Amino acid sequence: MRRETFVNIAALAALFVLPIWANAAGETYWVTLTTKVVILAIAGVGLNLALGLGGLVSFGHAAFFGVGGYVMGILASHLQDYVPLLTWPFLFEGSNQMPVIWLVALVFGALTALLIGLLSLRTSGVYFIMITLAFGQMLFYFAISWPAYGGEDGLSIYVRNEFPGLNTLVPIEFYGLCLTVLVAVLFVVWRISLSSFGLALGAARQNAERLQAVGIEPFRIRLTAFVISGAITALAGAMYADLNRFVSPNMFSWQTSGEIMVFVILGGVGRLFGPVLGAALFILMEHILGGMSEFWHIYLGFVLLGVVLFARGGLMGLLAGREVSHD
């Protein structure tokens, strides 16, 4: 068994065992904290598909994260306020069903990524980074100026949305649901990485000219990956808003984009479980160091500096070696 496969299994086992132990011990706070790790890891996996496999350094993935959050907020708020979302061509009162919300979040995340990708992917390098950042900030200021859904104060949802057969207000049940989604997303990304599409995406990252020479258009490959990446990140945004029962323009901010990228860098760019390890380390540092000082990001900066200088494979590289594997 490869070392990375062993680390992946160990990380997944920890995500199963530790919250069950915390719940049995009555430490529901740790269950909620681990739920946050799992949801943010999904966002990191979404970015890692574009960044790790496709070499697309996007600094605007908060746009998709926020779109997913506002999909949840808009659908749920209309239902809780008894104000129909649509009256024509049919009556739609909103929804508090997670499967419906997640499906809509995936669709709108994909459409947003398609529109942004059609423009931004015609550039590369620092221009691509700045254009994706610009789109994220445009949506951030649009959300601030949208008084119908709270403006800069955000939008509160009083009761967590529902999932058939589960009581999502019970922390361990909601955690199990989120963990199931993470495992499904990891499986999908793993299958993509091993598919002919994944190989073409890797080739587009390494040498786009050679890929084009054999009759495959790099732009379409990158755009498809960017759309899938945006849809996954939007799903994470909808789940994160449900966790907090609150959505705000900060979900669109460049700081959020930076944090999602930090998850990937800390865990290991291009490694399947890298964003999972990165999100866990980030949240653990935030919990421990944030209680000591509000300037805890200084210590995070030192950790990032150490990763860049001495452990370019991230935490996964330290644990499993520098060889990239998608097992």
C-alpha positions as CSV (number, residue, x, y, z in Angstrom):
1,M,0.0,0.0,0.0
2,R,1.4,3.4,-0.9
3,R,2.0,5.8,1.9
4,E,-0.4,8.4,0.5
5,T,-3.2,5.8,0.3
6,F,-2.5,4.9,4.0
7,V,-2.6,8.6,5.0
8,N,-5.9,9.0,3.1
9,I,-7.5,6.1,4.9
10,A,-6.2,7.3,8.2
11,A,-7.6,10.8,7.6
12,L,-11.0,9.3,6.6
13,A,-11.0,7.0,9.6
14,A,-10.3,10.0,11.9
15,L,-13.2,11.9,10.4
16,F,-15.5,8.9,11.2
17,V,-14.2,8.1,14.7
18,L,-13.4,11.4,16.4
19,P,-16.8,13.1,16.0
20,I,-18.5,9.9,17.2
21,W,-16.3,9.9,20.3
22,A,-16.9,13.6,20.9
23,N,-20.6,13.1,20.6
24,A,-20.6,10.1,23.0
25,A,-18.6,12.3,25.5
26,G,-21.1,15.1,25.2
27,E,-18.7,17.4,23.4
28,T,-21.1,18.5,20.7
29,Y,-19.0,21.6,20.1
30,W,-16.2,19.5,18.6
31,V,-18.8,17.8,16.4
32,T,-19.8,21.2,15.0
33,L,-16.2,22.2,14.6
34,T,-15.4,19.0,12.7
35,T,-18.5,19.7,10.5
36,K,-17.0,23.0,9.6
37,V,-13.7,21.3,8.7
38,V,-15.6,18.9,6.4
39,I,-17.6,21.6,4.6
40,L,-14.6,23.8,4.1
41,A,-12.7,20.8,2.8
42,I,-15.3,20.3,0.1
43,A,-14.7,23.9,-1.0
44,G,-11.0,23.2,-1.0
45,V,-11.5,20.0,-3.1
46,G,-13.4,22.1,-5.6
47,L,-10.5,24.6,-5.9
48,N,-8.0,21.8,-6.0
49,L,-9.6,20.4,-9.1
50,A,-8.9,23.6,-10.9
51,L,-5.6,24.5,-9.2
52,G,-4.0,21.1,-8.6
53,L,-5.1,19.3,-11.7
54,G,-5.5,22.2,-14.1
55,G,-2.9,24.7,-12.9
56,L,-5.6,27.4,-12.7
57,V,-4.6,29.8,-9.9
58,S,-8.1,31.2,-9.1
59,F,-8.3,33.9,-6.5
60,G,-12.1,34.3,-7.0
61,H,-13.5,31.0,-5.8
62,A,-15.4,32.9,-3.1
63,A,-17.7,33.9,-5.9
64,F,-19.0,30.4,-6.2
65,F,-18.9,29.8,-2.4
66,G,-21.1,32.9,-1.9
67,V,-23.5,31.9,-4.8
68,G,-24.1,28.6,-3.0
69,G,-24.7,30.4,0.3
70,Y,-27.1,32.9,-1.2
71,V,-29.0,30.1,-3.0
72,M,-29.6,28.6,0.4
73,G,-30.5,31.9,2.0
74,I,-32.9,33.0,-0.7
75,L,-34.7,29.7,-1.0
76,A,-35.0,29.2,2.8
77,S,-35.9,32.8,3.6
78,H,-38.8,33.0,1.2
79,L,-40.3,29.8,2.7
80,Q,-39.8,31.0,6.3
81,D,-41.3,34.4,5.6
82,Y,-44.2,33.0,3.6
83,V,-43.3,35.2,0.6
84,P,-43.4,33.3,-2.7
85,L,-40.1,33.4,-4.6
86,L,-42.0,33.0,-7.9
87,T,-45.6,33.6,-8.9
88,W,-45.1,33.3,-12.6
89,P,-45.0,31.1,-14.7
90,F,-45.7,28.9,-11.7
91,L,-45.9,29.4,-7.9
92,F,-42.7,28.6,-6.1
93,E,-42.7,29.4,-2.4
94,G,-39.0,28.6,-1.8
95,S,-37.6,25.4,-0.2
96,N,-36.2,24.1,3.1
97,Q,-35.2,20.8,1.6
98,M,-31.4,20.3,1.4
99,P,-31.5,18.1,-1.8
100,V,-33.4,20.8,-3.6
101,I,-31.1,23.6,-2.3
102,W,-28.0,21.6,-3.1
103,L,-29.2,20.9,-6.7
104,V,-30.0,24.6,-7.3
105,A,-26.6,25.6,-5.7
106,L,-24.8,23.2,-8.1
107,V,-26.6,24.6,-11.1
108,F,-26.1,28.3,-10.2
109,G,-22.5,27.6,-9.2
110,A,-21.8,25.9,-12.5
111,L,-23.5,28.7,-14.5
112,T,-21.5,31.4,-12.6
113,A,-18.3,29.5,-13.3
114,L,-19.2,29.1,-16.9
115,L,-19.7,32.9,-17.3
116,I,-16.6,33.8,-15.4
117,G,-14.5,31.1,-17.1
118,L,-15.5,32.1,-20.6
119,L,-13.9,35.5,-20.0
120,S,-11.1,34.8,-17.5
121,L,-9.7,31.6,-19.2
122,R,-8.8,33.6,-22.3
123,T,-6.0,35.0,-20.1
124,S,-3.3,33.3,-18.0
125,G,-0.9,34.0,-15.2
126,V,-1.3,37.1,-13.1
127,Y,-4.1,38.3,-15.4
128,F,-6.2,35.2,-14.7
129,I,-5.6,35.7,-11.0
130,M,-6.7,39.3,-11.1
131,I,-9.8,38.7,-13.3
132,T,-11.1,36.0,-11.0
133,L,-10.5,38.2,-8.0
134,A,-12.3,41.1,-9.8
135,F,-15.4,38.9,-10.4
136,G,-15.5,37.8,-6.8
137,Q,-15.3,41.4,-5.6
138,M,-18.0,42.4,-8.0
139,L,-20.4,39.9,-6.5
140,F,-19.3,41.0,-3.0
141,Y,-20.3,44.6,-3.6
142,F,-23.5,43.4,-5.4
143,A,-24.5,41.4,-2.3
144,I,-23.8,44.5,-0.1
145,S,-26.1,46.6,-2.2
146,W,-28.9,44.0,-2.3
147,P,-31.3,45.1,0.5
148,A,-33.9,42.6,-0.3
149,Y,-31.7,39.9,1.2
150,G,-30.1,41.8,4.1
151,G,-27.5,43.9,2.3
152,E,-24.3,44.2,4.3
153,D,-26.1,42.8,7.4
154,G,-26.6,39.4,5.8
155,L,-29.6,37.1,6.1
156,S,-30.5,34.8,9.0
157,I,-32.3,31.5,8.7
158,Y,-34.0,30.6,11.9
159,V,-34.2,26.8,11.5
160,R,-31.7,24.6,9.7
161,N,-33.0,23.1,6.5
162,E,-34.2,19.5,6.3
163,F,-33.0,16.3,4.8
164,P,-35.4,13.3,4.4
165,G,-34.9,10.8,7.2
166,L,-32.6,12.9,9.3
167,N,-32.9,15.5,12.1
168,T,-30.4,18.0,10.9
169,L,-30.6,20.0,14.1
170,V,-28.9,17.1,15.8
171,P,-25.1,17.9,15.3
172,I,-23.9,14.3,14.8
173,E,-26.6,13.6,12.2
174,F,-25.9,16.8,10.3
175,Y,-22.2,15.9,10.5
176,G,-22.8,12.4,9.1
177,L,-24.6,14.0,6.1
178,C,-21.8,16.4,5.4
179,L,-19.2,13.7,5.7
180,T,-21.1,11.6,3.2
181,V,-21.1,14.5,0.8
182,L,-17.4,15.0,1.2
183,V,-16.7,11.3,0.5
184,A,-18.9,11.5,-2.6
185,V,-17.1,14.6,-3.9
186,L,-13.7,13.1,-3.2
187,F,-14.8,10.0,-5.1
188,V,-15.9,12.1,-8.1
189,V,-12.7,14.1,-8.2
190,W,-10.6,10.9,-7.9
191,R,-12.5,9.4,-10.8
192,I,-12.0,12.6,-12.9
193,S,-8.3,12.6,-12.2
194,L,-8.0,9.0,-13.5
195,S,-10.2,9.6,-16.5
196,S,-9.1,10.6,-20.0
197,F,-10.5,14.0,-19.2
198,G,-8.3,14.2,-16.1
199,L,-5.3,13.2,-18.2
200,A,-6.1,15.8,-20.8
201,L,-6.5,18.4,-18.0
202,G,-3.0,17.5,-16.6
203,A,-1.6,17.8,-20.1
204,A,-3.1,21.2,-20.5
205,R,-1.4,22.3,-17.3
206,Q,2.0,20.9,-18.4
207,N,2.0,21.8,-22.1
208,A,-1.1,23.2,-23.8
209,E,0.6,23.5,-27.2
210,R,1.3,19.8,-27.4
211,L,-2.3,19.0,-26.3
212,Q,-3.6,21.3,-29.1
213,A,-1.3,19.6,-31.6
214,V,-3.1,16.3,-31.0
215,G,-6.5,17.8,-31.7
216,I,-7.7,18.6,-28.1
217,E,-8.7,22.2,-27.4
218,P,-7.1,23.2,-24.0
219,F,-9.6,26.0,-23.5
220,R,-12.6,23.6,-23.5
221,I,-10.8,21.2,-21.1
222,R,-9.9,24.0,-18.7
223,L,-13.4,25.6,-18.9
224,T,-15.1,22.2,-18.1
225,A,-12.8,21.7,-15.1
226,F,-13.5,25.3,-14.0
227,V,-17.2,24.8,-14.2
228,I,-17.1,21.5,-12.2
229,S,-14.8,23.2,-9.7
230,G,-17.2,26.1,-9.3
231,A,-20.2,23.8,-8.8
232,I,-18.5,21.9,-6.0
233,T,-17.5,25.1,-4.3
234,A,-21.0,26.4,-4.5
235,L,-22.3,23.2,-2.9
236,A,-19.9,23.8,0.0
237,G,-21.2,27.4,0.3
238,A,-24.8,26.2,0.6
239,M,-23.8,23.7,3.3
240,Y,-21.7,26.3,5.1
241,A,-24.6,28.7,5.2
242,D,-26.8,25.9,6.6
243,L,-24.3,25.1,9.3
244,N,-24.3,28.8,10.5
245,R,-27.9,29.4,9.5
246,F,-26.6,32.7,8.2
247,V,-25.4,34.1,4.9
248,S,-23.6,37.4,4.4
249,P,-21.5,39.2,1.7
250,N,-18.4,38.1,3.5
251,M,-18.8,34.7,1.8
252,F,-17.9,36.6,-1.5
253,S,-14.9,38.4,0.0
254,W,-11.3,38.0,-1.3
255,Q,-10.4,36.8,2.3
256,T,-12.6,33.8,1.8
257,S,-11.0,33.1,-1.6
258,G,-7.6,33.3,0.2
259,E,-8.6,30.9,3.0
260,I,-9.9,28.3,0.5
261,M,-6.5,28.5,-1.3
262,V,-4.7,28.2,2.0
263,F,-6.5,24.9,2.7
264,V,-5.1,23.6,-0.6
265,I,-1.6,24.9,-0.1
266,L,-1.4,23.7,3.5
267,G,-2.6,20.2,2.7
268,G,-0.8,19.8,-0.6
269,V,-1.7,21.1,-4.1
270,G,-2.8,18.3,-6.4
271,R,-3.2,15.7,-3.6
272,L,-6.7,14.2,-3.3
273,F,-6.9,14.6,0.5
274,G,-4.7,17.7,0.6
275,P,-7.6,20.1,1.1
276,V,-9.0,17.9,3.9
277,L,-5.8,18.0,5.9
278,G,-5.3,21.7,5.1
279,A,-8.8,22.6,6.3
280,A,-8.4,20.6,9.5
281,L,-5.0,22.2,10.2
282,F,-6.4,25.7,9.5
283,I,-9.5,25.3,11.7
284,L,-7.4,23.8,14.5
285,M,-5.0,26.7,14.4
286,E,-7.9,29.1,14.3
287,H,-9.4,27.4,17.4
288,I,-6.3,27.2,19.5
289,L,-4.4,30.3,18.4
290,G,-7.5,32.4,17.9
291,G,-8.3,32.0,21.6
292,M,-4.8,33.3,22.5
293,S,-4.7,36.3,20.2
294,E,-6.9,38.0,17.6
295,F,-3.7,38.3,15.5
296,W,-3.3,34.5,15.1
297,H,-2.9,34.9,11.4
298,I,0.7,35.9,12.0
299,Y,1.4,32.4,13.1
300,L,-0.5,31.1,10.1
301,G,1.8,33.2,7.9
302,F,4.9,31.5,9.5
303,V,3.4,28.1,8.8
304,L,2.6,29.0,5.2
305,L,6.2,30.3,4.8
306,G,7.5,27.1,6.1
307,V,5.4,25.1,3.7
308,V,6.5,27.1,0.7
309,L,10.2,26.9,1.6
310,F,10.6,23.5,3.1
311,A,7.5,21.4,2.3
312,R,6.1,22.2,-1.1
313,G,4.0,19.1,-1.0
314,G,2.2,20.5,2.0
315,L,1.1,18.4,5.0
316,M,0.4,15.5,2.7
317,G,4.0,15.8,1.3
318,L,5.4,15.6,4.8
319,L,3.3,12.5,5.7
320,A,3.3,10.6,2.4
321,G,6.3,11.9,0.5
322,R,6.5,14.3,-2.4
323,E,5.3,11.9,-5.1
324,V,1.9,13.0,-6.3
325,S,-0.7,10.2,-6.3
326,H,-4.5,10.3,-6.6
327,D,-5.1,7.2,-4.5
